[in-house]
Structure formats: structure tokens, C-alpha cells
Amino acid sequence: MKKIFGLINIVIVVLLAGCGLVERFQLAEQQYLETRVEELMEEMPEEETPEPAPTQEEKEAETEEAVETEEASNTEEPEVTPTEEDEEETPEPTEEPTPKPTPDSDDPAEYLGDPDWVDEMDAPGYWYTGTDEYLAVSYENNELKFVALSETPGWRIAGTDPLDDAYIEAEFENKTCTGTDRWGLIFNSQKQFDYNQGYFFSITCDGRYALRLWDGEEGESNWLQYYADSPEINEGSDKSNRLGVMMRGDRLLLYVNGVKVDEVSDSTFKSGGFGVFLNRDKTENLTVIVDNAKYWLDPEEVD
């Protein structure tokens, strides 16, 4: 608005002057335009000065620098991701030996599995029956019956192959008995001497056990274990007991009803036949029923 008032004042001044009106008006107009141009120039915002275009030499220099940078980046060692082969091999854990399972029972008849030979006494086959001056032997009711006719021991040997390392056992049911009436297993008896030698493992009516070495050819008898009490023996008349012997080299392990009651070392007789014997002491016609005779070859002992 101030500029418009200024222009009007100039026109008024010219008119009042009254001379050279046109010339003065043109002069005033020219002065106004010049002044206005300068003002507009001052009012306009300053433009940013553009950067000058690069010269040819500068372009070539930039190109060379880019090439060098790319070459440098290509020469850097690439980052290598380790593979499974490059990783340090972890040694495989050593496999622990599988422990041998512990049997639930120390009874050889249970942990040894199926026997190599069994005689359930259902019919004659392995035992010499009949009567001599020592014994009367017969099959009755699928059992083998022994009756002692003398105070001298009498025995029968089973008709099997000779045994060395083995576990043998049989079930004994005694009838009326007293004190030191005794019965049990004979083993490692030699055929060439008419089975007149071997080991006698016996129990008594009053609950004791013993192991005796007998050599009839030499007339010798030695106690390897004299009569000792055992709570494993069912003592008295009309009782049943299962007797077993394990032979392992010179080790002789004695069992009553599946429990080891003793162990003796002796190598006098290392192999032979086995059987059953009776030796009465107090009771006339001492009678014992034998059943379920068995053996296992190369047995292992429970630790």
C-alpha cells in the first residue's frame, strides 16, 4: 500500500509543477520502475548455488577410485562358515560294558536255566533196581524207593556219562528216621573200580551235613567236612530236602534246598559218575524216596 501512495504523490507533484508534464511523468515512472525492480530483487529468496559439473579429469579419477575399491574388496578373504568336518570332532563316549544281570535267586536250579539231563523217575531207565545185602531199590508211584538193609552204606549210580564240571541235584523225602541216620549224593565215582570210591555228601535226620572222601580200593576214608549243623535242612521224619553239589575244578560247593551251605577244595577225584546212597544208624529199614534227579554241565556260580 505504501508504494501505491508514493506513485500517487509523484503524479500530483508533476501536475502541480505544470511544466513538461509528460516528460516529468515518464521520468517519474522510470524512477519508480527502477526502484521497484531493486526492491523485488531484494525480496526474492536466494537460490542454492548448484555444484559445478565435474570435469572429464574428475570423472576419470572417480572411475579409477571405484575400480580400486572393488578390487580391494575382491581381494579380502571371504568369511568361511565352518562345516561339520572343520569343527573339532567330539570323541564318542566310550560305551560302558553292560553289567551282567544279577539273578533273582542264588539257587542254581533257578538261575542255570534248563538242565542238560533230567530223570523224573517216571519209569525205569537210569538206575539199577533190585535187592542186595545193603539196599532194596524199586520204582513206586513214579518215584525211586531206597530201603537200607544194613548199617553199611549202600548206593546206586545213575546210568549217565561221567561228569567233571557240573551241578547235580536230587530231591529226597525221608520217612521215619532218628539221629544220625543219613542219606545223600555220591559223585565223581570211578567205574573202573566198581564205583567203590568217590565223594559222599550227606545230611542227617537231626539236621546236619557232611562231606567225606572214600577210596575203597585203598581202604581210606577222610572227612573233608565233618557233620555240621545247618538251618537250611528240614530235620526230622517225613521231611523233604533237595541236595546239590557244584563241581568246578577242585572246588566242591554244597547246597541244601537251593542255598550254598559250604565249599571245600579237593582234587582227588576230578570226574566220574554220580548217584544216591543210604546209611542207616538208628532206624531199621530206613526208607528214602528219591525224585527229580538233574544235572547242568559247566555251571557258573553266582558271585
Secondary structure, 3 states (H helix, E strand, C coil): CHHHHHHHHHHHHHHHHCCCHHHHHHHHHHHHHHHHHHHHHHHCCCCCCCCCCCCHHHHHHHHHHHHHHHHHHHHCCCCCCCCCCCCCCCCCCCCCCCCCCCCCCCCHHHHCCCCCEEECCCCCCCCCCEECCCEEEEEECCEEEEEECCCCCEEEECCCCCECCEEEEEEEEECCCCCCCEEEEEEEECHHHCCCEEEEEEEECCCEEEEEEEECCCCEEEEEEEEEECCCCCCCCCCEEEEEEEEECCEEEEEECCEEEEEEECCCCCCEEEEEEEECCCCCCCEEEEEEEEEEECCCCCC
